[in-house]
Amino acid sequence: MPPTIKTSYVPVFIAAALGAGWAGAADPTMDWLMGRAATAPTTRAADDAAPTSRPAEVLVEPRRIDGRVGRVILSDGTEIVGVVTTTPGKPIRLWDEAETSYKDVPLNLIASMGARMLWERLQPEWHFIDSGSDIKEYTGKFYPARELTYELTLVNRQTLTGGVVAPLYVETDAGK
């Protein structure tokens, strides 16, 4: 069963699918180009080329191999199932308030992740009156703000609680 992330708010970001590396990895784009390479100029169209008004899609993005199949459940009940990843090469960074330090947890060690809202309110919008000034000026507008705390259950059944300082990306079969 895929890991579950329950939260009252999970921002879903768009991620570019990146390959695992060059050495020994299959590259669909390079395979496509090399399969159609010509040694001499030609005056006729390729056999498999059909007339079209748009260019062929030559760039095929491979799926990230460091991701985990998971399910994100939003507060309104919407479920997003797909490959969940973080920024390439980065673990989930969790702020442990009790120890006042960060803990880096690799994504493959997380069995499930839940979120609980600490507070939610409208914050007054402000800006500094001049560049370099320390005087704030309120605009009269407000924006919604919330703070969440997360509980991570690891595969060894250990639980960690704190604020997460890392974006999560979800790639579904329907798109990114």
N, C-alpha and C positions, 0 to 999 in steps of 0.2 A: 504494500500500500504506500503511495507516495506521501512524503511529509506534508503536513498541513500548516498553513500560516493563517491564524485567526487574528483579526484586528478590526478596529473601528475605522481605520483609515490606512491604506497602504498606497503610497504613490507608485505608479507603474511607469517606468521610464522606457524609452525606446533605446535599444542597444544595437550596435552594428555587430553582426556575427563575424567573428574573427577566427582565423585558422589556428591550428595548434602549433604550427611552426613549419619551417621549410624542409628540414632534413627528413627524408623518408615519407613525408606526408603527401597524400594525393591532392592535386590541385585541379579541380574540375575546369577552371578557366584555361589553365595552361594545357591540359589534355585536349580541350576543344580546339585551341589555337594550333597545337602541334599536329592534330589530326587533319587539319585543313591547310597545312603549310604547302606552298608550291615552290618548286625549284626554278621555274621559268615563268615569265609573264604569260598570261593567257588572254585570248580575245573573246572567249565564250563564258557564259555564266556557269557556275557550278551546277551539277546535276540535281542536288538537293535544295537549290535556291529557288524559292517561289517568289514571283513578283509581289512586293508588299510596299506599303507607303510608310512603314516604320522600320527602323533598324532591328536586326535580330538581337535578342538578349544574350550577350556573350559572358557577362559576369554572373557567376553562380556563387552565392555566398555560402560557404560551408557552415554547419551548425557548430556551436561552441561545444567542445568536449569536456570542459570543466564544470558544466552545469548539472543540475539535478532535476529530474522530473518531479514536479510538485503541484500543489493546488493552493491558490490564494483565495481566501473567502473574505469578501468585503462586508461592511456592516449592513448593507442592504440585501445581503444574501447572494449577491453575484459571485459566481465561481469562475476563476480564471485558471485553466489547467494548461501547463506547458513546461518548458525548460526554464528553470529559475537559475540565474547567475548573478554574480556581483561584478564589479569592475575587474577586467582581466588581471589575474595575478594577485588580487587583493582578497583578504579574508573578511568576514563580518567583524567589524570592530564594535565592541560592546563596552560602554562606560559603566564600571562597577562603582556605585556610589559608596558602598560600605568600605571598599579598599581605596577609594579615590584614585583609581587607575584604569587604564584601558586594557581589555583582553582581546586578543585576536583569535577568532575561532574560524577554522577552515569550514567552508560550506559543506563539505562531504562528511563532517562530524555531527551535523545538526539533524536530529530526527524530526523535531517539530519546533514551531516558533509561534508564540501567541503574543498579542499586544493588548494593553489595557490603557485607557485614557486617564491621565492624571488630572488635566484641566483643559478646558476649551472656553475661549472668550474672544470678544472683539477687541483688538488692540488699536489704539489711536495711531494714525499714520503721521510721521514727522520727517523732517529733513533739517540739515544745518543751513542757517541763513546765508552763509558764504563759505567758499572753499577755505578750509583751514580754521574755521570758526568753531568754538565749542558751544555756541548758543543754538538751541533747538527751536524750531518753529513748527507747530502743529498745523496740519492742513485742514482739519475738520472732517477728514475721511477716516474710515475704519477698515481693518482687514481681519479675517478670521485667523486665529492662531490656536494651536493645540500642542500639548506635550504628551508623549506616549512613553510607557515603559514596556519592555519586552521580556518575555520569559522564554529562554532557549532550553530545550531538552535535548541533550546530546545522545548519541547512540549508546553510550555506556550508562544512560539513565541519570546522569548528573544534570542539575539544572543551574542555569545562570540567569540573573535578573539585572536589568539596567537599560540604559538608552542605547539604541543602535545608531552608529555613525557611519552608515554605508548605504548606498542605493542598491535596490534589487531590480533586476531586469527580468521580464517574462517574455519568452518567445513561444507563441502558440502556432498550431498548424495553419490558422487563418492569417497569421502575420505577426508582426512584432508589436 
